[in-house]
Amino acid sequence: MIYSMTGYADTGGQCGNRYCTVELRTVNHRYLDIHFKLADEVRHLESTLREMIAAQIQRGKVECRIQIQSNRANGACALHVCDELLEQLVQLNQNITQKFNTIQPLSVSDILHFPGVLITEQEDAEAVNQGILALMQQSLSRLQETRLREGAQLRQHLLTRLAEMDTIIQHVLLVFPSLLQKHFDKVEERLREAVAQIDAERLKQEFVLFMQKTDVDEELSRLQTHIDEVQRLLSSNNGSVGKRLDFLMQELNREANTLGSKAISAECSQASVGLKVLIEQMREQVQNIE
């Protein structure tokens, strides 16, 4: 399976009595680089979240944003009164004012400011933590799905270019012997025009040396080997293959350049240029593969 390093996913849901969202965004990078934007109350989860991401993503820049909202829109109260303590205060207030007429009764403000009467709604921290971890897992799954879909498109793009390269190589293999003979005939004709007599044996020796210098069989064989290896990687389930594919693009380009330097005809030169164009197109796409 081929994964693209570019992807996006976000997931939201109820975490205890809070509503949380987890957003993931990934772009190209040589290594795994993870950045977090977290609320302070879940900052302690960063190490666990980092491990979850690293378990599924091996390369790329990952941005993770987690937002936490209150549920006031859903009718939940952020504050409430302790009824038991309130009843005790009211009873004490009545008893005291009955005994001492000069003492003013407690006002509503006095009662609400009494320690323990007005309390904040208790947050279920563990439920929030577990909810965020579950949302992270869901976001990671969705992110991987998008990266896998884009990876499939990249894979098809590369396979198409590889097929075009193979066509060029097979054509060169087919026509190269005739091109070589044609080149030899042309050189022989020029030599015969230049000198009255020519040593046929000497000409054959020079031709053998020339063939050794212009033989492209090795370059074509290496190109085919590299193409086969790229196809193997694109069909493997090894996950992260981007770095190896990038290396193979360099090797393909090297062999295509050597093929061009040994060209004995315009047809060979055009084949070399065509191969390098296809390799460059693949190299650009390989930069997006994990």
Secondary structure, 3 states (H helix, E strand, C coil): CCCECCEEEEEEEEECCEEEEEEEEEECCCCEEEEEECCHHHHHHHHHHHHHHHHHCCCEEEEEEEEEECCHHHCCCCEEECHHHHHHHHHHHHHHHHHCCCCCCCCHHHHHCCCCCEEECCCCHHHHHHHHHHHHHHHHHHHHHHHHHHHHHHHHHHHHHHHHHHHHHHHHHHHHHHHHHHHHHHHHHHHHHHCCCCCHHHHHHHHHHHHHHHCCHHHHHHHHHHHHHHHHHHCCCCCCCHHHHHHHHHHHHHHHHHHHHCCCCHHHHHHHHHHHHHHHHHHHHHCCEC
